[in-house]
Amino acid sequence: MAAFFFCLSKPSRVSNPERPFTRFRRKPVPLVVLSKLQPHSQPITQYQTHTQTHNQKLIITGPCRLSGHVPISGSKNAALPILAATLCCSGTSKISNVPDLSDTRTMVSILGEMGAEIEVYGNEILINTDGVRSVEPDSDEIGKFRGGFFMIGPLLARFGEAVMALPGGCDIGARPVDVYIQGLRALGAVVELRDGKVQAYAADGRGLVGGSFQLHYPSVGATETLTMAACLADGVTVLSNVAKEPEVICLAKFLNDCGACIEGAGSDKLVIKGKSWLHGSRYTIAPDRIEAGTFMLAAAITRSCISMSPVIPSHMSCLLDKLKAAGCKIRQWTHDTLEISAISADVGENLKGFNIKTGPFPGFPTDLQPQTTVLLTTCNGLSTVEESVFEKRMSHVNELQKLGAKIQVCGSTALVSGNDKGSALSGSCAVARDLRGGMSLVLAGLAAKGTTEIDGLANIDRGYENLDMKLRFLGADLKRLAPHLAFPV
């Protein structure tokens, strides 16, 4: 296999130069040897992306009618913890269907700066973390997104210590790391907060030990972080009241393929038997249920008919039920292909409003709440949207109101007036202040009369791969512009 490489922008850092690692689990020869790859003649050392996305804007001319087929990318929320989980493994892992997003690029960059050997072939990444010589990821990079904090679990488990800056990400409310810290302490770690960083090490230098811990809330990030840590702990760990999200199941499957022993993924209790080491493996990231749901909502909002694949319908059952109740026609052509129609011939005069309350899986996903709110402004009647996961996930409402949405917010609940109750979307200027809220503005722009101008595209680019191209292929009239340019990017 060709030698791995990654261009480092700054030297790798070690938290304690005198004693870099309390413990280093590694076999000299990996258990799994990957066959030679020939997807491209040369690896891509860095992803291709728009430059200066924080200064770009999206111009949408509506209303649009969409048609055709859209391919669904790999799940960002599955890819990030799996990339972090490669820190648990000796040898090479091949991760396929990784979406090309700013968040995944940041994760790969962090791993490379820490010493991992990486090759990128489009949406396929080969990664070997045996060369990692730092237990302190770059603070500036970790501060860019929430997913970087996942690394504290595998770093602590494999190397015996970790120093992590507090995570960044969308400003949608408090997402404390207390449950992460409490869970790691239950596995025998000493965890302290100093100078804005979480510093953790295995007590007495003996490594983590199995234990029992009950999460006070089924946090997806905490469940995934503690699962990675427990895989290399000495003994059996029982985690209760854990998240049941499909992304947790994906992580468990990857780790089990690497030699871990995780039972109960998809239920509210995980039983993890610690191993002395894990090997690399192959894994294909599942399709992104949030992206698929977003395109389904786009079709409903624009009263269009589109198909999409690959999808896993069981991952979106709550949304599908709501769309059917509104009057949309949903057909499953193959095991992984869905078609949604909201054209008048299928749904009649208009769609009916409905109520939603977000919650942990299998409840209604909070990451689809802003987009669903837009749909409700185009339906008949009054609808309520109750956000029970993040207390600040109503910030998009102010921007939607600029486009003519009639929405009243009281705390974490919104009363949405349909188009027969005063909502009438029309083009305006708005700012994408977070990922999903920003995407809701794009969907509103597709249905609005006139031109909609959306700033803050860097937030949207964190979660949707090739969004411009996919929407244009479906028939949307949009273009991406940089302020200092007179032509599309």
C-alpha positions in Angstrom: 0.0 0.0 0.0 1.2 3.5 -0.8 2.7 5.4 2.1 0.2 7.6 4.0 0.8 11.3 4.3 -0.8 14.5 5.5 0.5 18.0 5.3 0.7 19.5 8.8 0.2 23.2 9.2 1.8 23.2 12.7 3.8 20.8 14.8 2.1 18.2 16.8 1.9 19.0 20.5 2.3 16.6 23.5 0.7 17.5 26.8 3.7 16.2 28.8 7.0 16.0 26.9 8.7 14.0 29.7 6.0 11.3 29.7 3.9 11.7 26.6 1.6 8.8 27.3 0.5 6.9 30.4 -0.2 3.9 28.2 0.0 3.1 24.6 -2.0 0.1 23.3 -0.6 -1.0 20.0 0.3 -4.3 18.3 3.3 -4.2 15.9 1.3 -5.8 13.1 -2.3 -4.9 12.4 -4.8 -7.7 12.5 -6.6 -6.5 9.3 -4.6 -5.8 6.2 -6.5 -3.8 3.7 -6.2 -4.6 0.0 -4.6 -2.1 -2.3 -6.8 0.7 -3.4 -7.0 2.1 -6.9 -9.8 4.6 -6.7 -7.7 7.5 -8.1 -4.2 7.7 -9.5 -3.1 10.1 -6.7 -4.6 10.7 -3.2 -6.1 14.1 -2.5 -4.2 15.7 0.4 -7.0 18.2 1.2 -10.6 18.5 0.3 -11.8 20.8 -2.5 -14.2 23.4 -1.2 -15.4 26.9 -1.6 -12.9 29.5 -0.4 -13.8 32.1 2.1 -17.3 30.6 2.7 -17.9 32.9 5.6 -18.0 35.8 3.2 -20.2 34.2 0.6 -23.9 34.5 0.1 -26.6 32.5 -1.6 -29.0 34.1 -4.1 -32.3 32.3 -4.6 -34.9 33.3 -7.1 -38.3 31.8 -6.3 -40.7 30.3 -6.2 -39.1 27.1 -7.5 -40.5 23.8 -8.6 -38.2 20.8 -8.0 -38.1 17.5 -9.9 -35.7 14.7 -10.5 -33.5 12.5 -8.3 -31.1 13.6 -5.6 -28.3 11.5 -4.1 -28.0 11.5 -0.3 -24.5 11.9 1.1 -23.0 10.0 4.1 -24.1 11.1 7.5 -22.1 13.9 9.1 -23.3 12.9 12.6 -22.1 9.3 12.0 -18.8 10.2 10.3 -17.4 12.5 13.0 -17.5 10.0 15.9 -16.2 7.2 13.6 -13.3 9.3 12.5 -12.6 10.0 16.2 -12.9 6.3 17.0 -10.0 5.5 14.7 -7.9 6.8 17.6 -8.9 3.6 19.4 -7.4 1.4 16.7 -4.0 0.1 15.7 -3.4 -0.3 12.0 -5.3 1.1 9.1 -9.0 1.9 8.8 -10.8 2.6 5.5 -13.8 4.8 6.0 -16.1 5.2 2.9 -18.9 7.5 2.0 -17.5 10.3 4.2 -19.3 13.6 3.3 -17.0 16.4 2.2 -18.0 19.1 4.7 -16.2 21.7 6.7 -16.7 19.7 9.9 -15.3 16.5 8.5 -12.4 18.4 7.0 -11.7 19.9 10.4 -11.7 16.5 12.0 -9.3 15.1 9.5 -7.0 18.1 9.8 -6.9 17.7 13.6 -6.1 14.0 13.4 -3.3 14.8 10.9 -1.8 17.5 13.1 -1.7 15.0 15.9 0.3 12.6 13.9 -2.2 10.3 12.1 -1.3 9.2 8.6 -4.1 9.9 6.2 -5.0 9.5 2.6 -8.1 11.0 1.1 -9.6 9.6 -2.1 -12.8 11.6 -2.7 -15.3 10.4 -0.1 -13.0 7.6 1.0 -10.4 8.1 3.8 -7.6 5.8 4.8 -6.4 6.6 8.3 -3.7 5.1 10.6 -3.4 6.6 14.1 -0.4 4.6 15.2 1.8 7.6 14.7 -0.2 9.9 16.9 2.1 11.6 19.4 -0.1 14.3 20.9 -2.9 14.0 23.4 -3.9 17.7 23.0 -5.7 18.5 19.8 -5.4 22.1 18.5 -7.7 24.3 20.7 -8.6 26.6 17.8 -9.7 23.7 15.7 -11.7 22.0 18.5 -13.4 25.4 19.1 -14.8 25.4 15.6 -17.3 22.5 16.0 -18.9 20.2 18.6 -17.6 16.9 17.2 -14.0 17.4 18.1 -14.8 16.8 21.8 -15.5 13.2 20.9 -11.7 12.6 20.9 -11.4 12.8 24.7 -12.8 9.3 25.0 -10.5 7.4 22.7 -7.4 9.5 23.6 -7.9 8.8 27.3 -8.6 5.1 26.7 -5.7 4.4 24.4 -3.0 6.8 25.6 -4.1 7.3 29.2 -4.5 11.1 29.0 -6.2 13.8 27.1 -6.3 17.6 27.1 -9.3 19.1 25.3 -10.5 22.7 24.7 -14.2 23.2 25.3 -16.1 22.5 22.1 -17.6 25.0 19.7 -20.4 24.5 17.2 -23.8 26.2 16.5 -25.2 28.6 19.1 -28.4 26.7 19.7 -28.3 26.5 23.5 -26.4 24.9 26.3 -24.7 21.7 25.6 -22.6 21.1 28.7 -19.8 18.5 29.0 -20.7 17.7 32.6 -22.1 14.3 31.6 -19.0 13.5 29.6 -16.8 14.3 32.7 -19.0 12.3 35.1 -19.0 9.3 32.8 -15.3 9.3 32.4 -14.8 9.6 36.2 -17.1 6.5 36.5 -14.5 4.7 34.4 -11.6 5.6 36.7 -10.4 8.8 35.1 -9.3 11.9 36.9 -10.9 14.9 35.1 -10.4 18.5 35.9 -11.3 21.8 34.2 -8.3 24.2 34.1 -7.8 27.3 32.0 -10.8 26.6 29.9 -9.6 23.1 29.0 -10.7 19.7 30.2 -7.6 17.7 31.4 -8.1 14.0 32.0 -5.8 11.1 32.9 -6.2 7.6 34.0 -5.7 7.2 37.7 -2.4 5.7 38.8 -1.4 5.2 35.2 -3.2 1.9 35.0 -5.7 2.8 32.4 -9.5 3.1 32.5 -11.5 0.4 34.3 -15.0 -0.8 33.6 -17.9 0.7 35.6 -21.6 1.6 35.6 -22.9 5.0 34.7 -26.4 6.3 34.1 -26.8 9.4 31.9 -29.3 11.9 33.3 -30.2 12.7 29.6 -29.7 10.4 26.6 -27.0 12.6 25.0 -25.8 11.3 21.7 -22.3 12.8 22.1 -21.8 11.6 25.6 -23.1 8.1 24.7 -20.6 7.9 21.8 -17.7 9.3 23.8 -18.2 7.0 26.8 -18.7 4.0 24.4 -15.3 4.7 22.8 -13.6 5.0 26.2 -15.2 1.8 27.5 -14.0 -0.2 24.6 -10.4 -0.1 25.9 -11.2 -0.1 29.6 -10.3 -3.1 31.8 -13.5 -5.0 32.5 -17.2 -4.6 31.8 -18.9 -1.2 31.5 -22.7 -0.8 31.7 -24.1 2.5 30.4 -27.8 3.2 31.1 -30.3 5.7 29.6 -28.1 6.1 26.6 -29.0 7.6 23.2 -30.7 5.2 20.7 -30.0 7.3 17.6 -28.9 5.5 14.4 -25.5 7.2 14.6 -24.9 5.5 17.9 -25.6 2.1 16.2 -23.2 3.0 13.4 -20.4 3.8 15.8 -21.0 0.5 17.7 -20.9 -1.5 14.4 -17.6 0.1 13.4 -16.0 -0.5 16.8 -17.3 -4.1 16.8 -15.8 -4.6 13.4 -12.5 -3.4 14.9 -12.7 -6.1 17.6 -14.7 -4.3 20.3 -17.5 -6.1 22.2 -20.6 -3.8 22.4 -24.0 -5.1 23.1 -27.4 -3.3 23.1 -26.8 -0.6 20.5 -30.2 0.9 19.7 -31.6 0.2 23.2 -31.3 2.3 26.3 -28.5 0.2 27.8 -25.1 -0.6 26.5 -22.9 -3.4 27.8 -19.3 -3.1 26.8 -16.6 -5.6 27.4 -13.2 -3.9 27.3 -10.5 -5.1 25.1 -6.7 -4.7 25.4 -6.5 -3.4 21.8 -8.5 -2.8 18.7 -7.5 -3.2 15.0 -8.4 -1.2 12.0 -11.4 -2.1 9.8 -13.4 -1.1 6.8 -16.7 0.8 7.2 -19.2 2.6 5.0 -20.9 5.6 6.6 -24.7 5.3 6.5 -26.8 7.9 4.5 -27.6 11.1 6.2 -31.1 10.9 7.6 -31.1 14.7 8.3 -30.1 15.6 4.7 -32.7 13.1 3.3 -35.4 14.7 5.6 -34.3 18.2 4.5 -34.9 17.3 0.8 -38.2 15.7 1.6 -39.3 18.9 3.3 -37.9 20.9 0.3 -40.2 18.9 -2.0 -43.2 19.5 0.3 -42.5 23.2 0.8 -42.2 23.8 -3.0 -45.2 21.4 -3.8 -42.9 19.3 -5.9 -42.2 15.6 -6.6 -38.6 14.2 -6.2 -36.9 10.9 -5.4 -33.8 10.3 -3.4 -31.4 7.5 -2.5 -29.8 5.9 -0.6 -32.0 6.3 2.4 -33.0 4.2 5.4 -36.7 4.7 5.9 -36.7 3.4 9.4 -34.4 6.2 10.4 -37.0 8.8 9.3 -40.2 7.2 10.4 -41.3 10.1 12.6 -40.9 12.6 9.8 -42.5 10.3 7.2 -45.6 9.9 9.4 -45.9 13.7 9.8 -45.6 14.3 6.0 -48.2 11.6 5.3 -50.6 13.2 7.8 -50.1 16.6 6.1 -51.2 15.0 2.8 -47.9 14.2 1.0 -47.7 11.0 -1.0 -44.6 8.9 -0.2 -43.7 5.9 -2.3 -40.9 3.4 -1.6 -39.5 2.2 -4.9 -36.6 0.1 -3.6 -35.3 -0.7 -0.1 -33.3 2.5 -0.2 -35.2 4.8 -2.6 -38.1 7.0 -1.7 -40.2 9.4 -3.7 -42.2 12.2 -2.1 -44.9 14.1 -3.9 -46.7 17.3 -2.9 -48.0 18.3 -6.3 -51.6 19.3 -6.5 -52.6 16.2 -8.4 -51.5 14.1 -5.4 -52.3 16.3 -2.4 -55.3 18.3 -3.5 -55.7 22.0 -2.8 -53.2 22.3 0.0 -51.3 20.5 2.8 -52.6 20.4 6.3 -50.7 21.7 9.3 -49.6 19.5 12.1 -47.9 19.7 15.5 -44.4 18.5 16.5 -42.4 18.1 19.6 -38.7 17.4 19.3 -37.0 14.7 21.3 -34.4 11.9 21.3 -34.7 9.1 18.7 -37.2 7.7 17.8 -38.9 11.1 18.5 -39.0 14.0 16.1 -35.4 15.1 15.3 -34.4 18.5 16.6 -32.1 18.9 13.5 -35.3 18.9 11.3 -37.3 21.3 13.5 -36.3 24.6 11.7 -36.9 23.1 8.2 -40.3 21.7 9.3 -41.3 25.1 10.7 -40.9 26.5 7.2 -43.2 23.8 5.8 -45.9 24.7 8.3 -46.0 28.3 7.1 -47.1 27.0 3.7 -49.8 24.7 5.1 -53.4 25.3 6.2 -54.2 26.2 9.8 -52.3 26.8 13.0 -49.5 24.5 14.0 -47.3 24.3 17.2 -43.6 23.5 17.3 -42.2 22.6 20.7 -38.4 22.3 21.0 -37.4 20.1 24.0 -33.8 19.5 23.1 -32.1 22.9 22.7 -33.5 26.0 24.4 -32.1 28.4 21.8 -33.2 26.6 18.7 -35.8 29.2 17.8 -33.3 31.9 16.6 -34.2 31.1 13.0 -37.7 32.5 13.5 -36.5 36.1 13.4 -34.9 35.5 10.1 -38.0 33.6 8.7 -40.2 36.6 9.8 -38.1 38.8 7.4 -39.4 36.6 4.6 -43.0 36.9 5.7 -43.5 34.0 8.0 -46.1 34.6 10.7 -44.7 32.9 13.8 -45.1 33.7 17.5 -42.6 32.3 19.9 -43.1 31.8 23.6 -40.1 30.2 25.3 -39.3 27.0 23.5 -42.7 26.8 21.7 -43.7 28.4 18.4 -47.2 29.0 17.1 -47.0 28.9 13.3 -49.6 30.4 11.1 -50.2 28.7 7.8 -50.6 30.5 4.5 -54.4 30.7 5.1 -53.7 32.5 8.4 -51.3 35.2 7.3 -48.0 33.6 6.3 -46.9 34.6 2.8 -43.2 34.0 2.0 -41.5 36.6 -0.2 -37.9 37.3 -1.0 -35.7 39.2 1.4 -32.3 39.3 3.0 -31.5 36.9 5.9 -28.5 35.5 7.8 -27.8 31.8 8.5 -26.8 32.0 12.2 -26.5 28.2 12.6 -26.5 25.1 10.5 -30.1 23.8 10.5 -31.6 27.3 11.0 -29.6 28.4 8.0 -30.9 25.5 5.9 -34.5 26.5 6.9 -33.8 29.9 5.2 -32.7 28.2 2.0 -36.0 26.2 1.9 -38.0 29.3 2.6 -36.2 31.0 -0.3 -37.1 28.2 -2.6 -40.8 28.8 -1.9 -40.7 32.6 -1.6 -41.8 35.0 -4.3 -38.8 37.0 -5.6 -35.2 37.1 -4.6 -33.8 35.8 -1.3 -30.3 36.6 -0.2 -28.7 34.5 2.5 -25.5 35.4 4.3 -23.5 33.1 6.6 -23.1 30.2 4.3 -20.2 28.8 6.3 -22.8 27.5 8.9 -24.8 25.7 6.2 -21.6 24.2 4.6 -20.9 22.5 7.9 -23.7 20.0 7.2 -24.8 19.8 3.6 -22.4 18.4 0.9 -22.7 20.0 -2.6 -25.9 21.7 -1.6 -25.8 24.2 -4.5 -25.3 21.6 -7.1 -27.9 19.2 -5.8 -30.6 21.9 -5.7 -29.7 23.2 -9.1 -30.0 19.7 -10.6 -33.5 19.5 -9.1 -34.4 22.8 -10.9 -33.7 25.5 -8.2 -32.7 28.9 -9.4 -29.8 29.8 -7.2 -26.2 30.9 -7.2 -23.4 31.4 -4.7 -21.6 34.7 -4.7 -18.6 36.2 -2.9 -19.1 39.9 -2.0 -16.0 41.1 -3.9 -16.9 39.1 -7.0 -19.4 39.9 -9.8 -19.8 36.3 -10.8 -20.8 33.0 -9.1 -18.3 30.9 -7.2 
